């Protein structure tokens, strides 16, 4: 659905202009080289290299760069079904609904039931996270029923920080057994949890 971009989206669109200035081959080479640098790593979504790569990926997706096979991605990256880009999965709080998200097109890159022995721990984490996140979206009735909403929000934000730290520290690293690189979402904007709130 089309919507008016907000100030933040406009800013990111302007950041992305640098990649719109690349020709297709230059863009494909930049991405292949950067995938080489991401390989073998667990990355926070807030990492500037990731932010840049996502901007490039957006332009590449619009131009269908990966369909053109102009460059080879590093060999360890299999092709993903959703958009035929190299597979770089993101672990986000939408895990239960969307599985692991494709860094290139934001579609489902890997469904939950393809996570083998790692599925259980991730599902358990996501089920614990959901009610915590939901506090940010309580309606007025729920807010007044719960007593001091500011305090409930604060508690939820603290719990979200703890759970996100657990995600980054314990739950994503094993996924490197399955994937060449793994990204995890290290913030929750609805609960005002910022990347710097989650210790390295
Ligand atoms: Zn995709």
Boltz pocket constraint, residues with backbone or C-beta under 6 A from the ligand:
constraints:
  - pocket:
      binder: B
      contacts: [[A, 80], [A, 81], [A, 82], [A, 83], [A, 84], [A, 85], [A, 102], [A, 103], [A, 104], [A, 105], [A, 106], [A, 107], [A, 108], [A, 109]]
      max_distance: 6.0
